[in-house]
Amino acid sequence: MADVYDIRLFKPEEIYFSRGNGGVLQGVVDGKPYEELVIYRTFPFRYASEYISVRTAGGEELGVIRNIAELSAECAAELDKELQFRYFLPKVQHIASVKFKSDLWVWEVMTHLGETRLTMRNLHEHLQFPGGSRIVLTDMNGKRCEITDWKSLDAHSRRQLKDVL
């Protein structure tokens, strides 16, 4: 019997994904069909397409996919689509302003989905630096946005960041 703490890493040929009725992610694992599968990033900020946990609808972990790129193009596309649904994260394209008002930091940003405002009590609890030039902003209500590469932002946006960081 396997140890309860063992982690199974799937080989690409052991797993297959598709869409069922209503767009539900389903698949076949070791020849056994599953009507509904749920996936999670085990390291969501650091490894977006690696170490993907595959679970049953009841929450039982079946195993981990080492890297989506190892899967067939069809399976990789289904997993990527599912991850985008689960980890919705608008990408910041421009920072209009960052102001400190009445004990709150107010960020006015433009994302790839339009303008939004983020409100934070303190910066150190609401900014995450997962690596490289990436910054994840989370406001007091849990709304999140991502700066994929702060170095590639326009000069005004970089100045706004520099003033608060």
Buried (B, 14 or more C-beta within 10 A) or exposed (E): EEEEEEEBEBEBEBBBBBEBEEEBBBBBBEEEEBEBBBBBBBEBBEBBBBBBBBBBEEEEBBBBBBEBEBBEEEBBEBBEBBBEEEBEBBEBBBBEEBEEEEEEBBBBBBBEEEEBEBBBEEBEEBBBEBEEEBBBBBBEEEEBBBBBEBEEBEEEBBEBBEEBE
